[in-house]
Amino acid sequence: MSNLSNLVGKSKKFTIGGIEINLKPRTLKDIDLIVELAEGGQKKAEALKKLIAVSLKESIPDATDDEINQIGIQYFKEISEAIVEVNGLNPNANNK
């Protein structure tokens, strides 16, 4: 293994709606979603939707696309904040 293995993000467990989810940070293959998030507007909405779906599908492999699409809107903020945290995307957060 090269020194790049030191740059691999660490997963983190979150409890959302009473369900424990082990979210894994996104990787280089997902950079297009991160860029779309920064652009705003409809692209931002689509990127956030994809980012949530990809993150949940990887964290809960037996979840179906339909189950993911049916998640209540009341959980979006909490899920989004967990994804931001696990990926270190919040510039205002203290390094832990």
C-alpha positions, -999 to 999 in steps of 0.1 A, spaced: 0 0 0 12 35 -8 11 65 15 -23 75 -1 -39 49 22 -35 76 49 -59 99 30 -88 74 30 -118 89 49 -131 72 80 -167 61 83 -189 73 112 -220 60 128 -251 82 130 -286 75 145 -312 90 123 -349 83 130 -339 56 154 -319 37 128 -281 34 131 -264 42 98 -226 38 93 -220 65 67 -188 63 46 -172 94 32 -175 100 -5 -144 95 -27 -129 109 -59 -154 90 -80 -181 113 -65 -164 146 -71 -190 156 -97 -217 155 -70 -197 177 -47 -191 203 -76 -228 202 -85 -237 209 -48 -215 241 -50 -233 253 -81 -267 257 -66 -302 257 -81 -317 226 -96 -282 211 -100 -278 214 -63 -311 196 -56 -303 168 -80 -267 165 -66 -280 163 -30 -306 137 -40 -279 116 -56 -254 121 -28 -280 110 -2 -290 79 -23 -254 69 -30 -244 73 7 -274 54 20 -271 26 -6 -234 20 3 -242 22 40 -272 -1 38 -266 -24 9 -300 -42 12 -319 -9 9 -339 -7 -23 -340 24 -45 -377 27 -37 -371 26 0 -345 53 -3 -368 74 -25 -396 71 1 -375 85 31 -395 112 47 -385 148 41 -382 154 78 -350 133 78 -333 151 49 -316 178 70 -303 153 95 -290 129 68 -275 158 49 -257 171 80 -244 136 87 -230 134 51 -214 168 54 -198 159 87 -185 125 76 -170 141 45 -155 171 64 -173 195 41 -184 219 69 -159 248 70 -174 260 103 -170 226 121 -142 221 146 -117 194 137 -124 164 160 
